[in-house]
Amino acid sequence: MDAEFLVGESNQPLFLRKWAVDPGNRPAQGHRAVFLGHSQPTHSGMLHDLGAGFRQLGWNAYSGDIRGHGKSTGSQTPLGHLDYEDGWQRAVADMRLLFERSFAGIPWEHRLVVVPNITALLTLEVLKTWPDLARHIVLISPPPNQRALAMFGKTFSRTRCILGSPDAPDEQSLHHLYAFLGSHLKERHHPADVMSTDRALIESVVADPLGWPTPTPAYWYNIFSGMLSAWKWPKGASVLPGTRCLILFGGEDAMLRDGGFLPPVERFLERVGFDDIASARIEGARSALFLEEKRFGIAERIVRWVGEEWHPVDEGDEIGVAELTSELLAKTSTLGASTELSPGELVELCYNAIDDESRWNEIIYRMIYEAERAGDLAEAALHKRILSLMPHWERSFNLNRQVMMNATLGVLLQSVVERLQIGVAILDSDGALLHSNQTYFEALTRLFPESVLPSSEQGIASSLTRELLTGELADPANQAGRGDTIILHDGTPVGFRFYPEALKHTGLQRQGPASVLVLRTSLGRDLEADSRMALIELAYGLTGKEAEVALLIAGGKSPEEAAETLGILVSTVRGHLKKAFSKMNVHSQSELTSRLLSGPLGWLG
């Protein structure tokens, strides 16, 4: 494979790859060239198998990255971004330049274009002014000519640009788009699953540093504006007579809704002069079938179609946007599509999505359904509605992410605690046992060997916990009566009770969680350094760096020595130390050391 950089508008570097046919494998009819496009989350580097497949069949294959994708990036156009004002027009110019370089000196009848997703839209734009671009054009899962879908996407992303930063990566837009696209899939574990059922392929796309970017709101604004523009041609515009078109899509296809949106696309292509319009459903594939050359033999299928040896026809049933969204609402909402929700009810749906993400899809379905029914009058009303809803929508999204992160951290923390063999119990303000892990039961069994304590016996465990608390010894450094306490059993420190700041408010509720009790279970083993950090992070709410600095100070190092050990500035160490003082309610290094050594590290370490 060869590669070069072209110079696009505004001096934007554009990366172009070429898979050249070996001279001995050149067909008798002369040079033939195929250009391969990419989709939003992919780039030309992922098309090696497809490019090599065409080369093997006698075609010089080219593939390039549109600005904001793959290696066609820079300070003005980072990965996943297009300029808000004219990004789409510049992307169209990029596409034209890549075509000009790929097809230089190649006769019209020997040119082939194979373009998925956004490059399919860009190709339609180029054809408006270059009607004899290529005789054979293959569109793979193109975004459909459904105005209501594009209008919603454009209005949503425009609102995100107005209320936020148009050129900052926007996880919320990415999440909602792929959740909407993937809502009809039979099986979905990751947003990128709309591309393929192949788990290894999805993981490779997501892991690729140039693939699966988080685009900016300005990027999406351009893409959805382009979706509206690509399917709207000037009056009388048409392709050169004899231009052929093949549409390929997956058996589970998010873009064309499994072929339901195909008939309007075919009617449009016929209206602008395409001849011999064919379509083929590739069973087992999804929208990124162009990445699965080895699995589906895409290059060979296309070359057979070019040679008029394959004449596929798909006879699937057409479905309109209103019908589709109405069906989806009937499945996901108790109210159905016919019930128009008030602004207050839409806000309520937003907050319901904190625990049930499908509610966001319901909001999107409802707005698209109403936009489809309203026709040309919908855009201003849609913009007003989304603008008023967006603050609640964003707040609910952030809360949902926070809940998910807390749940994930909870699982990870539980794993760490179990690995360290630490028994953990959550108590209410009266010391009653509310919850505990299995290791806590095991620790109680060792401390009270005469007691029979099945893991299901919450009552016995609660009773033994109360007995254990009679051996509480308050930290003399804390006179507030609600501080850290050492738990003694038979004169030996066996546990530690503390009141995390996170439980301050719940502890005021009757039988609400108020404190945490930890028991040691492994008496003859010193804690490793990372275990000590994890423990004091948990006990005092310190960050990782604050815990690291606190441990070094408690170990006898000065701030200067701690800074040298950690490779950071002394001022940074003092900043971490100041925050640790505040969280631990101490005022000096000696107090901090005393607090740590009289607390969990003193008895567990």
N, C-alpha and C positions, 0 to 999 in steps of 0.2 A: 504494500500500500504506500502511495505517495501522498504528501500533504503540502499545502501552501496557505499563506494568508493573502486575502484580497483586501482592498481598502474601500469601505463603503462610505455612505454619506456621513458627514461630520468626522471624517477620518477614523471611522469605526473599523477595527480589524475584524475580518470575517474568515473563519477557518473552513477550509475546503479539503476533503479527502478524495482520493482517486484509487480505484482498483482497476488497473489496466490489464487488458487481455494480452496473454502471451502471443508474440507474433505468429507462432506456429498454430495457434488456436483461433486465428482471425477468420470470420466467416467470409464466404466467397462474395457476398453482396456488398462488402466494404464495412467501414467503421459504423458501429451502432452505439448509442449512448443512452444510459438511463440515469436519471437523477432521483435520489432517495431522500425524502424529507423525514423530519423527526416530529415528535409530539411535545406537549408542554413539559412533561417531567423527564424527557429523554434528550439525547444529543447524538450527533453523527457517530461518535465513538462506539455507541451501542449497536451500530448497524453492520458490524464487520461480517457476520454470518450471511446476511442478506446481500451485501456488496460482493462477497466472495462467491455466493451462489450465482449471481448474474454474470460475473466474470467467467466462471466455469462454463456458462452457457453462451459465451461469445459476445458479451456486452461490456463495454467500458462503463464502469459504475462510478458515480460521483455522489457525494453527500456533504452538505455544509451546515454549519450552525448559524441560525438567525441570531442577531444581536440579543444579548440577554440570556443566551443558552450556550451550554458547552464551553468551548474555548473562545467564542465571540463575545468577550466581555471586556470591561475596562472600568476606569474610574467614573466615567459618565454613565455607563450602562453595566452595572454589576449583574451577577447571576440572578435571574428571576425578576428583572425590572425592565420596563419600557417607559420612556418619557411620557408624562401625562398629556402633554399638548399634542405631540405628533409622533408618538411611538409606533402606532400602527402604520402610518404612511412610510416611515423609515424602514420598518420590517418588510413592507411590500417591496421597497427599493432594494433591500438586501436580497430578497428572493429572486428578483429579476436579475441582479448581478450574478448570483450563483448559477442561474439558468444560462445566462450569456456565456459564462466561462465554460460550463459543462457541454453546451451544445454548439460551440464554435466550430464551424466547418462541417457540421453533421446535417444531412438533408432532413427535411421535415418528417418524411415517412420513416426515418430510422431513429427518431427520437421517442423516448419513453419517459413518462413522469410517474413516479410512485410516491404518493404523499398521504400521510395520515394526519388526522387531528388539525392542529393550527396551521400546518403547512399546506393542508388541503384548502383551507380558507384563503391563505396567501396566494396559492396558485390560481384560484378563481379570480382574485383581484388582478393578478398579472395578465390573465387571459382577456380582460376587458380592453387592454391596450396592445396586447400581443396575441392576436387570434390564431396565428399559425405557430404557436409555441411548440407543439408536438402533436403527432398524429394519435399517439396512444397515451391516454391519461388514466391512471388508476387512483381512485380515492379510497383510502382505508379508514373506516369508521369516522367519516367527516362529521363535525358538529352540524346538526340538521338546520334546515331553513324553517325553524319554528320561532317566529318573532317574539312571542311572549316569554320564552325561555331566555333569549338574548337580552330582552328588555329588562327582565328582572335582574340578571347578572350585571348588566351595565349600571342600572340604578343603584343596586346594592353596593357595588365597588365605588361608584361615584360618591355615595354617602360616606363610605369608609375614608375616601380621600379628603372629604370636606371636614369630617370630625376628627380625623387622626392625621397620620403622616403618610402622604401618598407614596413616598419612596423608602419606607421601612418594611421589612418582611412582615407579613400579616398571617399569623397562624389561623385566625378565625375564618378568614375567607377560604383558605385552603381546606380547612376542616369541613365547612358547610358544603362546598362544591363537591368534594369527593363523597361525603355522606349522602348527598342527594343523588349523585350518579350511581352509587353502589347500593341504594336502598332496595333495589329489586333483585339483587344477587341472592342466589340460594345459600351461598356460604361466603362469609367475609370476616377476616380477622384484622385487616389493616386497610386504611383508605386506598392504598395503591392496588388492592386486589381487583379493582375495576379493570386493570390491565391484563391480568392473566390468572389462571388457576395454579400456575407453577410457583410453588413457594420459594424455591431457590432463585428463580428469576426475579421475583419481587424483592427478595432480600438483597440481590446484587444491585438492582436499580436504586433502592433506598440507601445502600452503603456507598454508592458511587459519589465521590465528592462533587462531580459536575452534574449529577442526576438528582431528581426529586428535590428541587429547591423549594423554599417557601417564598412564593412570589409576593410582590408588593401590591397594594390596592391599585396603583397606577397601571401595573401590568395587567391585572384583571379588567380594568376599565377599558384598556386598549383591545384586549382579546374579545370581550363581548361587543364592543363597538365594531370591531372587525367582523364579528359574526353577523351583525346586522348589515354591514356594508357589502360583504362578499356575495350575499344572495340577492343583492339589489343592483341590477345592471342598467346602464343607460338605455333609453328607448332605441331599438333597432340594433343594439350591439349583439354580435354573435361570433362564434368560433369559425374557423375555416371549414367549409364543407368537407366531409370525410373524416373529421376528428372523431375518434372513438372514445368511449368511457367505460371502465369497469369499476364497480363499487364492491369492495370486500368488507365484510363485517363478521364479528364473532357470533357464535350461537347464543352467548350471553353478552350482549353488547350494550354498554351503558350509553353510548352516544346515540345510536339509532334505535334504542329500546327494542333490541332483538329483531330489528327489521320493521317495526311498527311505523317509524318515521321515514322509511325508505321511499314510498310512492311519491310524496311531494318533492323529494329530491330529484327523482327520475323525471318528473313532469317539468321541473325547472330546467334541467339539463337539455331536455328535448326542445324546450322553448328557445334556448339560446343557441341551438344549432348542432348539438352533438348527434352523431349517427351511431347506430349499433350500441345502444346503452345496455350493458349487462350487469348483473349483480349476483353475488355468490355469498352464501352463509357458510362460514368455516366452523363446523361443529367442534366443540371442545375449546374454542378460542374465545377470548374477550377482545377488548378494544386495541390492545397492543400486539396483535398477531404478527406485525412486521418484525418483532423481536424474536420470533420463534420459528426461524427458517428451518432449523434442523428438525423440528417437530411437525411442521405443516407443509414444508416444501413450497413456500410462497413464490419464490423466483420461478420455479418450473411451471407452476400454475399460470403465472402471468405471461411467461414466454409462450406457452401453448395458446393463451388467449390472443396474444399479439399475432401469432401465426394462424389464427382462426381455426385452431384445432380443438378449442374448448369454448362452448357456448352456454355458459351458466345462466339460469333464470331462477329468481326467487319469487315465489308466489305467496309470500306472507301477507297477513291481514294488516291493513292500514289502521292506525290509531291516532286520533287527534290529541292535542295537549289538554283540552278541556275534558275529554273522555278519560285520558290517562290519569290526570290529577284527581278527577272525581272518583275513579276506581280506587286510587291509593288512599284518598281520604276516607272512603267507605271502610277500608281495612284498618286504618290507623286511628280514626277519630270516631267518637260516639255520636258526634253531631252531623257528620257527612258534609258534602260540599255545598249543599243548598242553603245551609245556615251561615249567614254572614256575621262574623264576630265583630264586636265593638272594639274600639281601641283598648279599653280596659281589659277585655277578655284576651286580646292578643298579648298584652303585657303579662297577664297571668300565665299564658302559655309559655312565655319566655322563661319565667321563673320555675315553672314545672319542669323545664328542660334541664335544670340543675341536676335532677335525679333521673330524668328520662330524656335522653338526647333525641329521641324520635319526635319530641314536640317541636324542635327546631325545623325538622323536615315538614311537619304539619303546617307550620307558619309559611314556609316556602311554597308548599303545594297550594295553600289557600290564596296567596298573593298571585301566583302564576295563573291559577284558575280564574281569578277575578280579572287579571290583565288580559287573558285570552278572550274572555267574554266582552270586555269593554272595547277591544280593538284599538284603533288609533288614539282614542281619548284617554288611554290608560296611563301613559308615561308620567304626566304631571301628578296625577293622583297617587300613583305608585311611589314616586319620589317623596311626596309629602308624608305618606304613611310610613315608609321605611325610615325617613329622617326622624320622625317622632318616636319610633320604636327603638332605634339603634342604641341609645344610652342604656336601656333596659336589656337589650339583646347582648350588648358587650359585657354588662355587669354579670348577667347570668352565665355567659361563656366563661368569664374569668373565675367565677365561683365554682363552676363545674370542673375547670382545670385544677382548682385548688383542692376540691374534694377528692378528685382522682389522685392528685399528688400525695395528699395526706393518707389516703388509703394505701397507696404504694409504699410510702415511708413506714406506715404502720406494719405492713407485712415484712418489710426489710428489717425494721427494728425488732420485730418478734423473732425473726431468724437469727439476728445477732445475739439477742438475749438468750435464746435457747442454746446457741453454740457456746456461749460463755458459761452455760450452766448456772444462770442466775434465776432464782425464783422471783417472780414479780406479782404483786397483788395490788389491786386498786381498792381503796377503802373510802367510806363516806366520812362525814365530819365526826361521827360518833365512834369511828373505828370498826364499823361493820364491814365484812368482806363483800364486795360487789362483783369482783371478777379476778381471776388469777390464771396463770399458765400452769401447765402440767408439772414443770420443775418446782413450782412453789408447793404443790401437793407432796412431791417427793421429799422436799426439804422438811416439811412439817412431819412427815413420817419418820425421818431420821431424828428429829428433835424430840418427838414424842413416840418412841418405839412401842409403847404399850397401847397406843391407840390404833384401832382399825380404821383406815382412811381410804376407802375406794374413791377414785377420782370423781365419781358422781355425787359424793356425799358433801354437798355444799354446807349443810348444817353443821356437821362435825368440824369441817375446816374453819368455819366462821367462829365456832366456839374455841378452837385451839388458837386462832388468831387473837381473840380477845385475851386469852391466857398469856399469850406471847407478849402482848402489849403491856402487861403489868411490869415487864422488865425494861420499859422505856427509860432511857437516861437522856435528859435534855442536854443539848449543846450549851455549855456555859457562855459561849460567845453570843448566843441569841437569847435575849430575855423576853421576847414577844409572846412566848407561850405557843407559838404556831410555827416553830422553826424546825430545823433538822434534829432528829433524835437517833441515838444509837439504841438498838434492841439487844438486851442482855438475856442470856438463858444459862442458868447455873453459873452465873458470874462471868460468862464468856460472851464477847460481842459476836452476834450471829446475823444481825440485820441492821437495816438503816431505813428510817422513814422520813420522807420529805414532802413538801407541798409545792408542786410545780406551779409556776405562774399561770400556765394554761388551764389549771383547774380552779383558779381563784373564784370565778363566777359560778361554775357548776357546783362548787362546794357550799354555796349559800342555799342551794335547793335541798329540800328534804330528801334524804337518801341519794343525793347527787355525789358524784366522784369528787373527793376532796384531797386525798393524799395517795402517795405510792409507797408501798413497803417492798423492799427487796431483801431476799435471804441468800446467804452464800451457801453453796452446796459442795464445793470442792476445797477442803481445808488446807491441803498441803501444796497448793500450786500458786505461784505468783502470777499476777496479771501481766500480760504483755503490754507494751506501750500503747498499741492501738486500742486494746481493751480498756485501759485506764482512760484514754481519751473518750471513748464511747460512753463510759460510765459517768464521767463528770459532765459531758454534754447533756446526758439525760437528766442528771441530778440538778444541774444549775441553769440549764437552758443556754449554754454557751455554744458559739459556733465552733467549727473545727479548729480554726486558727486561734481563737480565744482560749480554747482548751489546751492547745499545744503550748502557747505562751505561759499559761497558768501552771502547767506541769513543770516547765523548765524553771520558773521562778520558785515553785515549791521545792524543787530539787536543789536549790541553792545557787542558781545562776543569777547574775545581774541582768538588767535589761540589755546592756551592751553585749554581754556574752550570749544572751538569747538571740539577739539580732544576728550575731555572727554565725551561730548554729543554724539558724533558719535561712540565712542569706537574704535578710530584709533590712530595711532602715530601722534605726533605734526609735525614730519617731513613730514608725508603724507598730513596733512592739508596744510602745507606751499607749498608743491608741487602743490596741487590743486589750491591754491591761486595764485601762480606764473603764472599758465596757464590761470586763470581767468583774471589776470591783463593784460596779453598779448592780449587776445581776446577782452577785453573791452577797450583797449588802455588807461589804467590808470597805475599809478606807486606807489600807496600807498593805505592803507586800507581806509583812509579818502576820497580819490578820488573815490574809488569803492563804498563806502556808498553814496556819493553825486550823483554819476552816477545812481545808482539804484533808489534812492529816487526821483531824478528829472526825471526819465524815466518812464517806464510802471508801476512799482509798486507804484510810487507816485500818479499817477492819477487813476489807476484801483483799487489799494488796499485801 
